[in-house]
Amino acid sequence: MLENQQEGKWDAISGVTEGALNAYIVSLFAPDDQSSAIELLDSFWSLMGSKSVYNNYDFGMIEGYVMHDGIVKGEPLMDIIDEVFGN
């Protein structure tokens, strides 16, 4: 993704679920500013791993998706998004 660049603009950036977050972060930077994009990606995903964003169910992810609304806690996730990207 970061290797394809022309004329200082992206032709297209896309992603699904986690990839959509990555695509958004990359879209904040010009293609010639890859190091800043990589730093923000690293910072964002480090926060995701360090905060209590995920529910730990007895039967793991399967229980989260079958018996609940998923494995991610909405409020901590939104706190991280606000911390990294602002309002």
DAFEN-V338173 format. One record per backbone hydrogen bond with DSSP energy under -1.0 kcal/mol. CO is the residue of the C=O (numbers start at 1). NH is the residue of the N-H. If there is no record, write none. Layout:
((CO,NH) (CO,NH))
This chain:
((6,9) (9,6) (16,19) (17,21) (18,22) (19,23) (20,24) (21,25) (22,26) (23,27) (25,28) (26,29) (30,33) (33,37) (34,38) (35,39) (36,40) (37,41) (38,42) (39,43) (40,44) (41,45) (42,46) (43,47) (44,48) (45,49) (46,50) (47,51) (51,53) (53,73) (57,60) (60,64) (61,65) (62,66) (63,67) (64,70) (71,55) (73,77) (74,78) (75,79) (76,80) (77,81) (78,82) (79,83) (80,84) (81,85) (82,86))
